[in-house]
Amino acid sequence: MLPIEFGPRVCGHLESGVDREWLVPDGLGGYAMGTVSGLRTRRYHGLLVIAGETPAARRLGLVSLDPELILPSGATVRLGAHEWRSGDVDPRGFELLERFDLVDGLPRWRWRIGDLVLERDLALVHGRSALAVRHRLVSGGPARLGLAAVVTWRDGHGERGAAGPPPQVEPAAGGAVVEDAFRLAGPDWAPQGQWWHGVYHRQEAARGLTPEEDLWYAGRFTGALDRPGDSVSVLAWAGDLADEPPPADELIEAARRRNRRVVAAGKPTDEVAATLTLAADAFVVRTSAGPDVVAGYPWFGAWSRDTMIAYEGLFLSTGRADEGRDLLRAYAGALSDGMLANTADTGRPEYNTTDGTLWFLHAVARHVAVAEDTDLGAELLPALRAVLLGHLRTDPRAAAGGGTAAFRGARYGIGVDPADGLLTQGCAGEALTWMDARVDGEPVTQRAGKPVEVNALWINGLAAVAELADLLGQDAGPLPAARDRARAAFRRRFPAPAGWLYDVVDAPPPVYPRGAAARHDDDLLRPNQLLAWSLPHAPLDPDPATLRRLADALLTPLGPRSLAPGSPGYVERHRGGPAERDSGYHQGTVWPWLIGPYADACRRAGLPTDETFAGLTAHLSEFGLGSVSETADAAAPHDGTGTPFQAWSVAELLRVRPS
């Protein structure tokens, strides 16, 4: 894999170290996560973050294990790091770090105090919420090592304070049980019981969220490090608290072997592909309903649009077609009135997406083609056909009067316009495309009407399902005619005088709704039109000159911007509180996942792409280590924003990089 390693200049420099985050997933949606420096900068950082009934329902348990060396002289050296509401950073153990590495995807720290070198490794058990943290004396000594266990028990998105009761900590063999939820075990446990007040999270402050919380110092483990090779380890686990995990040495080595197997199964052609293959593994999780995809760490759960866009990269590019088959079956079984739920992260399914369902058609078609899995194609064809027929459905009585009242397709006004065969959508207060940010409940980029990528996906879906029916020797019914009609209308309606494609045609006036007021065509220069040239059954052949023009305005080292500079509403920096960030989410902010459609379109146009991925390759060691961020600033230096680890960003880069 790509070497990801840092020396004292990064490890010992606070600003450099905290900008780089590591992630170890447990295969269930839980994780361990932090920074190279060891300083927690997010409310989400911790060593044992436990998934609930869904991957998004996470709770933070073990926050940190702060090391402290007791030397023969009696001097103590504190190796942890915390920031406080006063602005102080104390202790500053990162100043003694000489090295940080990802070893087979797992983090390793090395502190040096004179000739004494202490190394920390950690791992999680795949498929179980269980952690091992090992500290090994590499050189020097003797010394004693103390490990302060700092805990909480709260929702992953929140805080807990000393105004309420402290976490309940009960003694157990070799350690303690916290809140009857997770257990700690290690050498020479000594209970403590003390609030640490005013721990500060600088990333939450930057995001305009509550930056402080109080943590509970539950107790301390202590062990001897008499000679090089000696180690002190701690285990932490949830679930069956009587079922202690294997020893730390076994658990860490097993995790490394598994990661090597994951990489080998993907048959990577170079070290970058190997790194992305392991990064992809973080997002594939097992739930009670079967395999699913976490859209991003640390705060997302499962989102159907993200899952289907990422499907080919996560499953077909990594040798996981069998898991993918189970996922597609499960999603097909959850269709409701021809639609996939957008997400259930909010506690209930939300069927408020136009394009997520169309991406599902694309994912199934790619699975059948790449995995040569016609059995699954035959099994799912009735569901795919029902999706398309549901979108084609109209009310004949309303159709007599013409206009949008004729549509009786899916929810939220999603249906085919009988006037031209294109898919239209829109509902007051809803943003149904992937550009779905809202501020105070109002969409920022509503894009009601006929969005360009939605109709490219619609035509692609009609063609793909008709092709599948033909492959299986079945009648495609009205789908080929609907495809031909929509494709002809697309070619007629979407080319704009500006030299690119309209982003939306038949859009309502800026203030929506406005009754029978005239509709218009939106020619803002956005990257959504890339799908009109990049999909397998794209409605248009790409024009090299147009693609170069788009690249000049939109392309950055980390992927295309979501809006061209100079456009109304363009935002350079994706920063500030929730309203400010959501206002700029799709108004210039860079989205690395769009590198996939861009590269596909360029290749279809005969344009070279070999140098397209250099910035994203370098990004693998800049933000979420070994992974790709959700978003980045539109303006240089294009700092990563959003989640540091994002499924569709990783998947699309993995899918389109040259093999």
DRENTOR-887289 format. One record per residue (C-alpha): x, y, z; residue in three letters. Coordinates in steps of 0.001 Angstrom, whole numbers, plus 500000, padded with zeros to 6 digits. Example, Ala and Ser with C-alpha at 12.3 -4.5 7.8 and 13.67 -1.06 7.14 Angstrom:
DRENTOR-887289
{{512300,495500,507800},ALA} {{513670,498940,507140},SER} 
***
This chain:
DRENTOR-887289
{{500000,500000,500000},MET} {{500940,503653,499696},LEU} {{503354,504492,502547},PRO} {{501646,506899,504951},ILE} {{504163,507975,507557},GLU} {{505135,511185,509301},PHE} {{508168,512246,511299},GLY} {{508533,514744,514131},PRO} {{508015,517793,511920},ARG} {{504363,516789,511361},VAL} {{503759,514780,514538},CYS} {{505283,517405,516804},GLY} {{503653,520389,515099},HIS} {{500148,520688,516487},LEU} {{498464,522285,513484},GLU} {{499968,519758,511083},SER} {{499202,516766,513253},GLY} {{495561,517581,513987},VAL} {{494756,518184,510307},ASP} {{495471,514516,509578},ARG} {{492955,512001,510897},GLU} {{493033,508208,511068},TRP} {{490120,505757,511091},LEU} {{489806,502111,512123},VAL} {{486320,500689,511371},PRO} {{484733,497661,513027},ASP} {{482634,496466,510065},GLY} {{479395,497337,511869},LEU} {{479417,501121,511511},GLY} {{481388,501738,514696},GLY} {{484991,502854,514721},TYR} {{488041,504257,516458},ALA} {{489164,507636,515148},MET} {{491510,510467,516029},GLY} {{494410,512579,514832},THR} {{498099,511972,514225},VAL} {{498925,514207,517200},SER} {{496582,512332,519523},GLY} {{494547,515476,520198},LEU} {{490778,514974,519913},ARG} {{489460,517767,517714},THR} {{485927,516437,517143},ARG} {{483107,515293,519407},ARG} {{483201,512155,517249},TYR} {{486774,511182,518099},HIS} {{487292,508229,520408},GLY} {{488763,504764,520747},LEU} {{485482,502855,521062},LEU} {{482560,504305,519112},VAL} {{479763,501750,519044},ILE} {{477135,501344,516307},ALA} {{473515,500871,517355},GLY} {{470615,499315,515481},GLU} {{471722,501287,512427},THR} {{475256,502452,511596},PRO} {{474198,506061,512189},ALA} {{472968,505355,515740},ALA} {{476430,505474,517273},ARG} {{477469,506067,520866},ARG} {{480848,507135,522208},LEU} {{482231,504979,525020},GLY} {{485994,504889,525592},LEU} {{487256,508362,524767},VAL} {{490988,507965,525313},SER} {{493733,506041,527083},LEU} {{496270,508664,528112},ASP} {{499791,507218,528554},PRO} {{502107,508381,531326},GLU} {{505624,507015,531780},LEU} {{507127,506805,535273},ILE} {{510905,506725,534954},LEU} {{513345,505176,537484},PRO} {{514213,508692,538675},SER} {{510605,509181,539719},GLY} {{509976,511684,536929},ALA} {{506728,511328,535008},THR} {{506288,511999,531315},VAL} {{502720,512533,530072},ARG} {{502171,511445,526475},LEU} {{498504,512300,525967},GLY} {{497075,515504,524503},ALA} {{493941,517508,525358},HIS} {{492744,521000,524526},GLU} {{490725,522960,527093},TRP} {{488230,525789,526972},ARG} {{490963,528119,528278},SER} {{492856,527607,525017},GLY} {{495605,525607,526734},ASP} {{496800,522342,525230},VAL} {{497908,520158,528134},ASP} {{499523,517677,528144},PRO} {{501495,518015,524942},ARG} {{502631,514471,524367},GLY} {{502714,515006,520610},PHE} {{505925,517009,521070},GLU} {{507647,513724,521955},LEU} {{506330,511829,518938},LEU} {{509103,510844,516559},GLU} {{506924,508922,514115},ARG} {{503398,508001,513046},PHE} {{502647,505260,510510},ASP} {{499721,503379,509080},LEU} {{500804,499734,509194},VAL} {{498474,497609,507079},ASP} {{495952,500393,507582},GLY} {{496305,500472,511386},LEU} {{497805,503461,513246},PRO} {{501104,503278,515110},ARG} {{502692,505998,517235},TRP} {{506293,506108,518538},ARG} {{507345,508444,521322},TRP} {{510997,509049,522189},ARG} {{512219,510174,525616},ILE} {{516009,510067,525371},GLY} {{516924,506466,524626},ASP} {{513486,505187,525656},LEU} {{511124,504539,522742},VAL} {{507497,503583,523346},LEU} {{505250,502315,520567},GLU} {{501432,502203,520527},ARG} {{499332,500029,518189},ASP} {{495568,499591,518150},LEU} {{493001,497553,516258},ALA} {{489323,496666,516281},LEU} {{487800,493223,515757},VAL} {{486007,493129,512407},HIS} {{482361,492322,512986},GLY} {{482468,493087,516698},ARG} {{482708,496227,518819},SER} {{486005,495299,520462},ALA} {{489275,497230,520757},LEU} {{492848,496322,521609},ALA} {{495459,498957,522475},VAL} {{499042,497756,522945},ARG} {{502035,499728,524250},HIS} {{505422,498128,523632},ARG} {{508843,499199,524830},LEU} {{511045,499371,521725},VAL} {{514285,500501,523383},SER} {{515565,501823,526682},GLY} {{513839,501323,529987},GLY} {{512960,500235,532539},PRO} {{509822,502284,533207},ALA} {{506276,501911,534422},ARG} {{503390,502864,532195},LEU} {{500124,504298,533441},GLY} {{497061,504525,531189},LEU} {{494268,506887,532224},ALA} {{490918,505565,530966},ALA} {{488723,508534,530017},VAL} {{485128,507579,529266},VAL} {{481639,508827,528553},THR} {{478397,507297,527327},TRP} {{476480,509499,524937},ARG} {{475079,509893,521459},ASP} {{477852,510297,518925},GLY} {{476476,513667,517795},HIS} {{476180,515214,521259},GLY} {{477959,516141,524449},GLU} {{477713,515157,528110},ARG} {{478397,517504,530988},GLY} {{479122,517478,534685},ALA} {{475731,519072,535355},ALA} {{474270,515591,534989},GLY} {{475207,512349,536726},PRO} {{478610,510853,535959},PRO} {{478821,507639,533955},PRO} {{478149,504604,536102},GLN} {{481352,502582,536506},VAL} {{481216,499190,538202},GLU} {{484194,496936,539021},PRO} {{484752,493840,536910},ALA} {{487565,491303,536672},ALA} {{490671,493151,535491},GLY} {{488909,496477,535077},GLY} {{485415,497934,534976},ALA} {{482041,498012,533218},VAL} {{480753,501435,532153},VAL} {{476998,502099,532045},GLU} {{476379,498361,531544},ASP} {{477346,499155,527939},ALA} {{481051,498422,527550},PHE} {{483856,496866,529513},ARG} {{487527,497689,530082},LEU} {{490200,495159,531014},ALA} {{493925,495499,531586},GLY} {{496670,495300,534239},PRO} {{496424,496667,537785},ASP} {{493157,498633,537481},TRP} {{492730,501447,540009},ALA} {{489366,503284,540043},PRO} {{489522,507077,540076},GLN} {{486216,508858,539427},GLY} {{486709,512491,538477},GLN} {{485218,514940,535974},TRP} {{487568,516559,533512},TRP} {{485831,519856,532828},HIS} {{485868,521885,529631},GLY} {{487474,519592,527054},VAL} {{487502,521580,523805},TYR} {{486951,520325,520240},HIS} {{488351,522832,517755},ARG} {{486684,521259,514718},GLN} {{483240,521595,516306},GLU} {{483981,525245,517084},ALA} {{484926,525794,513449},ALA} {{481646,524146,512376},ARG} {{479608,526444,514616},GLY} {{478613,523620,516965},LEU} {{479025,523173,520714},THR} {{482791,522754,521146},PRO} {{483002,521707,524814},GLU} {{482142,518716,526937},GLU} {{483091,517171,530274},ASP} {{484698,513737,530421},LEU} {{484911,511167,533191},TRP} {{488290,509898,534373},TYR} {{487149,506396,535303},ALA} {{490400,504785,536376},GLY} {{493946,503861,535588},ARG} {{495778,500785,534352},PHE} {{499472,500327,535228},THR} {{502108,497907,533994},GLY} {{505859,497400,533979},ALA} {{508110,497855,530953},LEU} {{511368,496386,532200},ASP} {{513096,495565,528922},ARG} {{512607,496043,525185},PRO} {{509773,493883,523919},GLY} {{507687,494194,527092},ASP} {{504174,495474,526522},SER} {{501130,496770,528397},VAL} {{497751,496238,526721},SER} {{494147,497197,527348},VAL} {{490974,495698,525860},LEU} {{487597,497427,525549},ALA} {{484416,495869,524179},TRP} {{480647,496113,523982},ALA} {{477971,493484,523356},GLY} {{478400,490344,525427},ASP} {{480472,491745,528283},LEU} {{481302,488264,529584},ALA} {{482941,487350,526260},ASP} {{486431,488790,526558},GLU} {{488210,489300,523218},PRO} {{491508,487561,522416},PRO} {{494744,489031,523778},PRO} {{495823,492285,522181},ALA} {{498767,490766,520292},ASP} {{496465,488234,518615},GLU} {{493781,490762,517856},LEU} {{496155,493280,516275},ILE} {{497883,490653,514141},GLU} {{494509,489215,513062},ALA} {{493340,492689,512011},ALA} {{496480,493203,509935},ARG} {{496068,489808,508248},ARG} {{492462,490604,507418},ARG} {{493407,493954,505915},ASN} {{496032,492278,503757},ARG} {{493419,489756,502565},ARG} {{490992,492566,501706},VAL} {{493648,494256,499605},VAL} {{494691,491021,497879},ALA} {{491078,490177,496986},ALA} {{490813,493463,495114},GLY} {{493815,492538,492933},LYS} {{495213,496079,492942},PRO} {{497613,497034,490195},THR} {{499650,499510,492244},ASP} {{500063,500824,495773},GLU} {{497493,503607,495284},VAL} {{494855,501100,494194},ALA} {{495786,498934,497189},ALA} {{495297,501884,499531},THR} {{491925,502735,497976},LEU} {{490827,499090,498154},THR} {{491392,499063,501901},LEU} {{489762,502497,502205},ALA} {{486687,501108,500447},ALA} {{486440,498317,503009},ASP} {{485697,500848,505764},ALA} {{482347,501724,504220},PHE} {{481006,498189,503702},VAL} {{479258,497165,506918},VAL} {{477115,494291,508113},ARG} {{473759,495109,509684},THR} {{470887,492925,510885},SER} {{469393,493303,507382},ALA} {{472602,492296,505598},GLY} {{475417,494301,503981},PRO} {{475075,498052,503685},ASP} {{477235,501115,503070},VAL} {{478179,503896,505472},VAL} {{478221,507061,503383},ALA} {{480974,508702,505410},GLY} {{482750,508811,508755},TYR} {{482320,510036,511362},PRO} {{478699,511231,511193},TRP} {{476854,509596,508280},PHE} {{474922,506345,508177},GLY} {{473430,504732,505061},ALA} {{472158,506908,502185},TRP} {{470798,505141,499112},SER} {{472093,507651,496573},ARG} {{475621,507476,497987},ASP} {{475441,503686,498143},THR} {{474394,503290,494522},MET} {{476863,505843,493154},ILE} {{479617,504103,495118},ALA} {{478420,500576,494317},TYR} {{480703,499730,491417},GLU} {{483819,501093,493101},GLY} {{483112,499593,496531},LEU} {{481968,496140,495412},PHE} {{482859,495377,491797},LEU} {{486303,496999,491777},SER} {{487294,495218,495006},THR} {{486199,491620,494387},GLY} {{483068,491823,496579},ARG} {{480354,491000,494056},ALA} {{478802,488383,496358},ASP} {{478267,490942,499115},GLU} {{477052,493398,496523},GLY} {{474456,490928,495274},ARG} {{473024,490632,498789},ASP} {{472938,494407,499153},LEU} {{471120,494936,495855},LEU} {{468568,492274,496760},ARG} {{467911,493950,500094},ALA} {{467482,497383,498525},TYR} {{465147,495973,495866},ALA} {{463024,494497,498641},GLY} {{462739,497916,500271},ALA} {{461335,499694,497191},LEU} {{458109,501564,497912},SER} {{455910,502759,495055},ASP} {{458889,502559,492718},GLY} {{461264,504534,494956},MET} {{464197,503850,497242},LEU} {{464252,505574,500593},ALA} {{466833,508337,500640},ASN} {{467945,507450,504180},THR} {{466720,506187,507513},ALA} {{469382,508089,509492},ASP} {{466663,510317,510916},THR} {{464912,507337,512516},GLY} {{462418,506591,509739},ARG} {{462694,505981,505982},PRO} {{462535,509176,503918},GLU} {{461470,508691,500295},TYR} {{462625,512125,499165},ASN} {{465098,511489,496368},THR} {{464618,511628,492622},THR} {{467992,510310,491542},ASP} {{468735,507686,494218},GLY} {{466316,505239,492619},THR} {{467765,505874,489164},LEU} {{471266,505252,490491},TRP} {{469932,501925,491786},PHE} {{469013,500937,488214},LEU} {{472524,501866,487143},HIS} {{474122,499866,489978},ALA} {{472153,496725,489127},VAL} {{473001,497061,485446},ALA} {{476702,497467,486224},ARG} {{476598,494473,488552},HIS} {{475029,492267,485889},VAL} {{477528,493448,483262},ALA} {{480729,493340,485339},VAL} {{479951,490271,487458},ALA} {{478166,488521,484549},GLU} {{475388,487817,487035},ASP} {{472350,487280,484824},THR} {{470681,485289,487611},ASP} {{470416,488414,489739},LEU} {{469328,490362,486678},GLY} {{466467,487944,486107},ALA} {{465518,488049,489782},GLU} {{465416,491854,489959},LEU} {{464048,492617,486485},LEU} {{460403,492767,487665},PRO} {{461350,495302,490350},ALA} {{463387,497389,487891},LEU} {{460585,497351,485359},ARG} {{458106,498391,488075},ALA} {{460299,501372,488980},VAL} {{460294,502661,485415},LEU} {{456615,501984,484790},LEU} {{455811,503765,488042},GLY} {{457646,506856,486836},HIS} {{455906,506643,483446},LEU} {{452454,506412,484974},ARG} {{449992,509246,484266},THR} {{446385,509951,485175},ASP} {{444381,509906,481889},PRO} {{441627,512117,483282},ARG} {{444130,514786,484357},ALA} {{446041,514411,481106},ALA} {{443025,515700,479193},ALA} {{443669,519108,480722},GLY} {{447411,519011,479975},GLY} {{450181,520519,482121},GLY} {{451843,519116,485215},THR} {{448515,517963,486671},ALA} {{448732,515047,484247},ALA} {{451516,513348,486190},PHE} {{450745,510507,488557},ARG} {{454205,509071,488928},GLY} {{456170,508738,492165},ALA} {{456131,510970,495252},ARG} {{456988,514681,495321},TYR} {{455862,515395,491789},GLY} {{458328,512917,490275},ILE} {{457032,511662,486949},GLY} {{457347,511775,483186},VAL} {{456059,514850,481405},ASP} {{453752,513477,478693},PRO} {{454658,516474,476537},ALA} {{458253,515360,475936},ASP} {{458975,512124,477847},GLY} {{461508,513788,480178},LEU} {{461444,513238,483925},LEU} {{460289,516192,485970},THR} {{460257,516625,489713},GLN} {{459809,519205,492424},GLY} {{457842,519954,495545},CYS} {{457798,523049,497721},ALA} {{460310,522801,500547},GLY} {{462091,519764,499090},GLU} {{465425,519343,497332},ALA} {{465236,515969,495596},LEU} {{468534,515763,493690},THR} {{471977,515139,495149},TRP} {{472281,518916,495627},MET} {{469946,518674,498591},ASP} {{471190,521174,501208},ALA} {{468670,523245,503130},ARG} {{468893,526272,505385},VAL} {{466058,526830,507855},ASP} {{464105,524150,506035},GLY} {{464361,525828,502649},GLU} {{466343,524255,499797},PRO} {{469451,526110,498668},VAL} {{469596,524423,495243},THR} {{466092,523074,494761},GLN} {{466507,522420,491038},ARG} {{462818,521694,490530},ALA} {{461853,520958,486943},GLY} {{463940,518668,484729},LYS} {{467531,518450,486003},PRO} {{470143,517429,483485},VAL} {{471694,514529,485442},GLU} {{468278,513200,486492},VAL} {{467242,512932,482859},ASN} {{470560,511429,481827},ALA} {{470011,508814,484544},LEU} {{466395,508357,483418},TRP} {{467426,507640,479827},ILE} {{470286,505440,481052},ASN} {{467865,503489,483244},GLY} {{465329,502979,480469},LEU} {{468064,501745,478141},ALA} {{469736,499519,480744},ALA} {{466532,497756,481797},VAL} {{465414,497334,478183},ALA} {{468829,495840,477408},GLU} {{468559,493492,480383},LEU} {{465110,492349,479288},ALA} {{466456,491645,475806},ASP} {{469433,489750,477277},LEU} {{467014,487562,479229},LEU} {{464764,487037,476213},GLY} {{461895,489020,477698},GLN} {{459697,491727,476254},ASP} {{460864,495207,477270},ALA} {{457360,496599,476775},GLY} {{457155,500396,476484},PRO} {{460711,501021,477718},LEU} {{462544,501278,474347},PRO} {{459979,503716,472980},ALA} {{460163,505787,476189},ALA} {{463966,505792,475939},ARG} {{463961,506953,472326},ASP} {{461443,509700,473019},ARG} {{463275,510989,476104},ALA} {{466650,510865,474343},ARG} {{465331,512883,471399},ALA} {{463830,515448,473757},ALA} {{467069,515598,475768},PHE} {{469119,516341,472653},ARG} {{466668,519018,471664},ARG} {{466117,520668,475023},ARG} {{469373,520650,476988},PHE} {{472056,522238,474750},PRO} {{472291,525885,475827},ALA} {{473419,528913,473794},PRO} {{476202,529443,476367},ALA} {{478051,526447,474919},GLY} {{477261,523865,477595},TRP} {{474130,522117,478805},LEU} {{471331,523642,480837},TYR} {{471444,522493,484442},ASP} {{467636,522391,484627},VAL} {{465020,522928,481948},VAL} {{461458,523944,482676},ASP} {{462536,525251,486059},ALA} {{459997,527220,488078},PRO} {{460640,530877,488891},PRO} {{463241,531612,491589},PRO} {{460546,531844,494259},VAL} {{458781,528495,494267},TYR} {{455887,527903,493866},PRO} {{454508,530730,491756},ARG} {{451394,529157,490300},GLY} {{451215,529428,486523},ALA} {{454139,531833,486197},ALA} {{456444,531177,483251},ALA} {{459126,528529,483645},ARG} {{462694,529009,482479},HIS} {{465848,527081,481625},ASP} {{468744,527390,484092},ASP} {{472130,527731,482384},ASP} {{474360,528000,485482},LEU} {{477585,526141,484754},LEU} {{477570,523099,487037},ARG} {{479138,519622,486755},PRO} {{475814,517737,486716},ASN} {{475873,517720,482917},GLN} {{478863,515367,482982},LEU} {{476432,512472,483346},LEU} {{474933,513335,479979},ALA} {{478219,512161,478426},TRP} {{479599,509661,480949},SER} {{476906,507047,481645},LEU} {{476933,503745,479713},PRO} {{473750,504777,477874},HIS} {{474426,508512,477908},ALA} {{472054,510590,475786},PRO} {{474856,512641,474159},LEU} {{478267,512058,472657},ASP} {{480834,514243,474434},PRO} {{482337,517203,472624},ASP} {{486029,517685,473495},PRO} {{485794,521467,473237},ALA} {{482875,521581,475677},THR} {{484664,519312,478132},LEU} {{487768,521486,478001},ARG} {{485616,524519,478689},ARG} {{484062,522789,481685},LEU} {{487477,521742,482951},ALA} {{488780,525311,482700},ASP} {{485934,526557,484903},ALA} {{485287,523646,487245},LEU} {{488220,521254,487551},LEU} {{490515,521430,490610},THR} {{493197,519021,491846},PRO} {{490557,517290,494002},LEU} {{487755,517124,491437},GLY} {{485138,519414,489879},PRO} {{483586,522402,491608},ARG} {{479826,522332,492039},SER} {{479453,525800,490465},LEU} {{481700,527876,488231},ALA} {{483526,530854,489764},PRO} {{481817,534126,489001},GLY} {{478349,532581,488972},SER} {{475623,534075,491168},PRO} {{475901,532605,494647},GLY} {{479402,531170,494141},TYR} {{481200,530402,497442},VAL} {{484972,529954,497678},GLU} {{485225,528437,501161},ARG} {{483049,525707,502638},HIS} {{483346,527036,506181},ARG} {{481388,528464,509124},GLY} {{478336,527388,511083},GLY} {{475701,524955,509809},PRO} {{473705,527547,507849},ALA} {{476795,529058,506246},GLU} {{478221,525664,505319},ARG} {{474932,524377,503933},ASP} {{474516,527577,501913},SER} {{477802,526854,500157},GLY} {{477548,523054,500040},TYR} {{476770,522987,496307},HIS} {{477663,526549,495374},GLN} {{481259,526038,494311},GLY} {{482445,523491,496869},THR} {{484538,520733,495274},VAL} {{483092,517194,495260},TRP} {{485767,514534,494611},PRO} {{483196,511886,493612},TRP} {{482578,513829,490415},LEU} {{486034,512828,489203},ILE} {{484345,509607,488073},GLY} {{481859,511134,485616},PRO} {{484512,513638,484493},TYR} {{487053,510909,483680},ALA} {{484430,508767,481923},ASP} {{483315,511696,479767},ALA} {{486893,512567,478862},CYS} {{487672,509014,477822},ARG} {{484569,508839,475659},ARG} {{485702,512083,474039},ALA} {{489205,510730,473433},GLY} {{490813,513131,475914},LEU} {{493734,511951,478099},PRO} {{493072,511388,481818},THR} {{496344,509932,483139},ASP} {{497307,513175,484894},GLU} {{493816,513824,486248},THR} {{494295,511943,489512},PHE} {{497602,513299,490854},ALA} {{496010,515733,493311},GLY} {{493633,513132,494712},LEU} {{496487,510653,495087},THR} {{498449,513200,497127},ALA} {{495284,513907,499143},HIS} {{495449,510356,500545},LEU} {{497987,511568,503106},SER} {{496600,515057,503715},GLU} {{493214,514816,505483},PHE} {{491540,511461,506156},GLY} {{494617,509259,505985},LEU} {{494445,506650,503251},GLY} {{491039,507914,502140},SER} {{489284,510737,500272},VAL} {{487247,513531,501810},SER} {{483619,514354,501146},GLU} {{484286,517880,499887},THR} {{486957,520552,499563},ALA} {{487130,524326,499304},ASP} {{486522,525714,495824},ALA} {{489517,528032,496131},ALA} {{493167,527050,496537},ALA} {{494642,525364,498476},PRO} {{491424,523278,498343},HIS} {{491479,522178,501981},ASP} {{489377,519116,502689},GLY} {{485988,519768,504273},THR} {{482985,517689,505264},GLY} {{483733,514150,506392},THR} {{487381,513106,506056},PRO} {{486348,509599,504919},PHE} {{483618,509489,502231},GLN} {{482391,506387,500406},ALA} {{481555,507744,496960},TRP} {{484759,509821,496859},SER} {{486877,506711,497437},VAL} {{484741,504497,495208},ALA} {{484740,506738,492152},GLU} {{488481,507382,492323},LEU} {{489108,503657,492657},LEU} {{486762,502881,489771},ARG} {{488217,505294,487207},VAL} {{491939,505311,488003},ARG} {{493813,503613,485152},PRO} {{494654,500004,485961},SER} 
***
